[in-house]
């Protein structure tokens, strides 16, 4: 292996030469305690920065093996080291001068969520850190004396401050590990206690602003209603009380600006662990939860929406439904079915971002427009079967329709950011309201709402012979048909499928833009990068015309689980920082590919 002296000599030999001479620096260099790897050199000072790694043997780094022995601990420790190294890099970035990106030292920039990332990897053998450096130049003439400052002054200082466990604050590192343990414990307790989510007392849910995920200063701390209060005995923190939202149907109501959507947004991102001080570090949601909303104009690729929509006037097939321009109702129906196909056990819905005709139809509308004239079976008629037949719970924010009161198991009223359990009161008032109605049929419908919906259009049910028989002799509805993914879906630029990501909003795959703006639980742009790599890997390696969507996604997740996210790249280096998405977002990305070729099988 080359030494640091070899690198210094190479830098001197290329000084003031044309920028491509920097390519000769690629390789690995021994700096004593660590190895500096220059994996890829940028083409000019205005191009994407060069890709580098630092490797240090674990025997030198000295992190306790117990701190990375479990997945949650390992991810939390790696996240902590990334943040420390990023803070050090920020001190030195652009201290080396030059044109364009000269002097840039860039590291993965985690937000409030703790995610598995390719930027750092800790094993029993070594610690690895990936980062980027803008190699300095004046115009396109190499300024290697400036790069020498980065290699021999700035990086050694950063390594010295971060990579040696004995030089870190041991109590701070221990606190990171203990928080990871406690968060993992709460997730396990959700299943044992049959809870959809847990929100600790004292949590700070409001955010600093619409463009900042940091906690709002002076915000009202969360306090659970006594009837829903749960006390968990965490392994390290000890007794922690908070609101346990039970499985089933939960309605969140209240006046405008009282915190309904704020609570739901905290639950949306409660599928991820959060760093200490975020205010939501003990807001833990079922990790399979999916935010459901209308997405006017999205494409739908062979999804079975017949559970909600049938008998369209144009006789269009809703068992294998295709459209390039979905309406609000069809897009939301597809979103529900696709979430369940992706393994979701909890749906999160905000009335404000829902299609009204998909959610509910009032009594007067049902009288004017007869049932056989309306192809949409509204969500209110399916919300109980989804739970009782499919074990899929719902947490719904509602502000305008009271029809969901009698459907709900739990009703929370948000008042000045504090929740109150008004279940009994709301149900009593609902019964009084319906009993006072002039229509006896309305009152009968209200009473029947306490039971599973009795009316299911026969044309919308796909019988599942292996499913258990439910009351009334019915069987659960099959949510989706088998969809075979066909090869050659994406048009390539030149010889391969080019990918480009635009923040969290979209992926450019070949000539196609995949809109992800409304996949609201993507927490980090590095997850979007990963989704692009998932799709390209599937297109190039897995799609052979025999595998359905479920098989392809599960194979992808298995590859990443065994080999890491870096297995998705076929180059000798990772062109982008990647963060692990959930399986639900992988499904969502496939389902929004307009050019994806699918063969549906009933």
PyMOL commands that set and color helices and strands:
alter all, ss='L'
color gray80, all
select helices_A, chain A and resi 4-14+19-25+58-61+65-68+71-92+144-162+165-167+170-192+226-228+260-271+328-341+351-353+356-359+363-368+371-373+379-390+423-435+440-448+458-460+471-473+525-542+549-563+565-568+583-591
alter helices_A, ss='H'
color red, helices_A
select strands_A, chain A and resi 2-3+27-30+34-40+50-57+105-106+113-114+120-122+126-133+137-138+141-142+195-200+207-209+212-215+229-234+238-246+249-254+273-274+283-285+290-292+300-303+321-323+346-350+393-397+410-415+418-421+469-470+474-475+482-485+499-502+506-509+512-515+598-601
alter strands_A, ss='S'
color yellow, strands_A
deselect
rebuild
show_as cartoon
